[in-house]
Amino acid sequence: MCAIEQCAPWDVVHDTQPRAHQAHQCTECSRTIRRGETYRKIHGLCDGYWATHKICAHCDAAAQWMMVVCDGYPLNSLYDELLEHWRDGFRSAGLFRLIVGMRRRWHDGRDPVPTGVGALARQMLGQVAA
């Protein structure tokens, strides 16, 4: 079951993709987002609490898998969600690479940013539907 189904929607959200002027920590994989890297910054109000999430470009690309398959995911739980879907039968080399990349923190950002993740997810959904 997708955990997004149990999440409250954001009341206020501001979603940007700035370039880091200082080091930050990725909310999803905990790696350091280095100065000069572009990252995703989500700031908003949800369930009465203000929160800011900073997501490295690698995890943001991996999140596209969850966006296609489940229309979202609870922030700060991307790795767990990808792993749960793997265990539930969404098995492919591409999804496995995303899981391992997150676990290894994308080799501190030295790994290339994943591409074609949305297409991979759509292909896997097509195989499940068939």
Contacts in CASP RR format, 6 or more apart in sequence:
PFRMAT RR
TARGET T0000
AUTHOR 0000-0000-0000
METHOD contacts of the structure
MODEL  1
MCAIEQCAPWDVVHDTQPRAHQAHQCTECSRTIRRGETYRKIHGLCDGYW
ATHKICAHCDAAAQWMMVVCDGYPLNSLYDELLEHWRDGFRSAGLFRLIV
GMRRRWHDGRDPVPTGVGALARQMLGQVAA
2 69 0 8 1.000
2 70 0 8 1.000
2 72 0 8 1.000
2 73 0 8 1.000
2 81 0 8 1.000
3 73 0 8 1.000
3 74 0 8 1.000
3 77 0 8 1.000
3 80 0 8 1.000
3 81 0 8 1.000
3 84 0 8 1.000
4 66 0 8 1.000
4 70 0 8 1.000
4 71 0 8 1.000
4 72 0 8 1.000
4 73 0 8 1.000
4 74 0 8 1.000
6 74 0 8 1.000
7 74 0 8 1.000
8 46 0 8 1.000
8 47 0 8 1.000
9 46 0 8 1.000
10 44 0 8 1.000
10 45 0 8 1.000
10 46 0 8 1.000
11 44 0 8 1.000
11 45 0 8 1.000
11 46 0 8 1.000
11 48 0 8 1.000
12 44 0 8 1.000
12 45 0 8 1.000
13 42 0 8 1.000
13 43 0 8 1.000
13 44 0 8 1.000
13 45 0 8 1.000
13 46 0 8 1.000
14 42 0 8 1.000
14 43 0 8 1.000
14 44 0 8 1.000
15 40 0 8 1.000
15 41 0 8 1.000
15 42 0 8 1.000
16 40 0 8 1.000
16 41 0 8 1.000
17 38 0 8 1.000
17 39 0 8 1.000
17 40 0 8 1.000
17 41 0 8 1.000
18 38 0 8 1.000
18 39 0 8 1.000
18 41 0 8 1.000
19 36 0 8 1.000
19 37 0 8 1.000
19 38 0 8 1.000
20 33 0 8 1.000
20 34 0 8 1.000
20 35 0 8 1.000
20 36 0 8 1.000
20 37 0 8 1.000
20 38 0 8 1.000
20 39 0 8 1.000
21 35 0 8 1.000
21 36 0 8 1.000
22 35 0 8 1.000
23 32 0 8 1.000
23 33 0 8 1.000
23 34 0 8 1.000
23 35 0 8 1.000
24 32 0 8 1.000
24 33 0 8 1.000
24 39 0 8 1.000
24 54 0 8 1.000
25 31 0 8 1.000
25 32 0 8 1.000
25 33 0 8 1.000
25 54 0 8 1.000
26 32 0 8 1.000
26 33 0 8 1.000
26 39 0 8 1.000
26 54 0 8 1.000
26 55 0 8 1.000
26 56 0 8 1.000
26 59 0 8 1.000
26 105 0 8 1.000
27 53 0 8 1.000
27 54 0 8 1.000
27 55 0 8 1.000
27 59 0 8 1.000
27 75 0 8 1.000
27 76 0 8 1.000
28 55 0 8 1.000
28 56 0 8 1.000
28 59 0 8 1.000
28 62 0 8 1.000
28 63 0 8 1.000
28 75 0 8 1.000
28 76 0 8 1.000
28 78 0 8 1.000
28 79 0 8 1.000
28 102 0 8 1.000
29 56 0 8 1.000
29 58 0 8 1.000
29 59 0 8 1.000
29 78 0 8 1.000
29 79 0 8 1.000
29 101 0 8 1.000
29 102 0 8 1.000
29 105 0 8 1.000
29 106 0 8 1.000
30 105 0 8 1.000
31 56 0 8 1.000
31 58 0 8 1.000
31 105 0 8 1.000
31 106 0 8 1.000
31 108 0 8 1.000
31 109 0 8 1.000
32 108 0 8 1.000
33 39 0 8 1.000
33 54 0 8 1.000
33 56 0 8 1.000
34 109 0 8 1.000
37 56 0 8 1.000
37 57 0 8 1.000
38 57 0 8 1.000
39 54 0 8 1.000
39 55 0 8 1.000
39 56 0 8 1.000
39 57 0 8 1.000
39 60 0 8 1.000
40 53 0 8 1.000
40 54 0 8 1.000
40 55 0 8 1.000
40 57 0 8 1.000
40 60 0 8 1.000
41 52 0 8 1.000
41 53 0 8 1.000
41 54 0 8 1.000
41 55 0 8 1.000
42 52 0 8 1.000
42 53 0 8 1.000
42 55 0 8 1.000
42 75 0 8 1.000
43 50 0 8 1.000
43 51 0 8 1.000
43 52 0 8 1.000
43 53 0 8 1.000
44 50 0 8 1.000
44 51 0 8 1.000
44 52 0 8 1.000
45 51 0 8 1.000
51 75 0 8 1.000
53 75 0 8 1.000
53 76 0 8 1.000
55 63 0 8 1.000
56 106 0 8 1.000
56 109 0 8 1.000
57 113 0 8 1.000
58 101 0 8 1.000
58 102 0 8 1.000
58 106 0 8 1.000
58 109 0 8 1.000
58 111 0 8 1.000
58 113 0 8 1.000
58 114 0 8 1.000
59 78 0 8 1.000
59 102 0 8 1.000
59 106 0 8 1.000
61 113 0 8 1.000
61 114 0 8 1.000
61 115 0 8 1.000
61 117 0 8 1.000
62 78 0 8 1.000
62 82 0 8 1.000
62 98 0 8 1.000
62 101 0 8 1.000
62 102 0 8 1.000
62 114 0 8 1.000
62 117 0 8 1.000
63 72 0 8 1.000
63 73 0 8 1.000
63 78 0 8 1.000
64 116 0 8 1.000
64 117 0 8 1.000
64 118 0 8 1.000
64 121 0 8 1.000
65 82 0 8 1.000
65 95 0 8 1.000
65 98 0 8 1.000
65 117 0 8 1.000
65 118 0 8 1.000
65 120 0 8 1.000
65 121 0 8 1.000
66 72 0 8 1.000
66 73 0 8 1.000
66 78 0 8 1.000
66 81 0 8 1.000
66 82 0 8 1.000
66 85 0 8 1.000
67 73 0 8 1.000
67 118 0 8 1.000
68 118 0 8 1.000
68 121 0 8 1.000
68 122 0 8 1.000
68 125 0 8 1.000
69 85 0 8 1.000
69 90 0 8 1.000
69 121 0 8 1.000
69 124 0 8 1.000
69 125 0 8 1.000
70 81 0 8 1.000
73 81 0 8 1.000
74 81 0 8 1.000
78 102 0 8 1.000
79 99 0 8 1.000
79 102 0 8 1.000
79 103 0 8 1.000
82 95 0 8 1.000
82 98 0 8 1.000
82 99 0 8 1.000
82 102 0 8 1.000
83 99 0 8 1.000
85 95 0 8 1.000
86 95 0 8 1.000
86 96 0 8 1.000
86 99 0 8 1.000
90 124 0 8 1.000
90 128 0 8 1.000
92 120 0 8 1.000
92 124 0 8 1.000
94 120 0 8 1.000
95 120 0 8 1.000
95 124 0 8 1.000
97 114 0 8 1.000
98 114 0 8 1.000
98 117 0 8 1.000
101 107 0 8 1.000
101 111 0 8 1.000
104 111 0 8 1.000
END
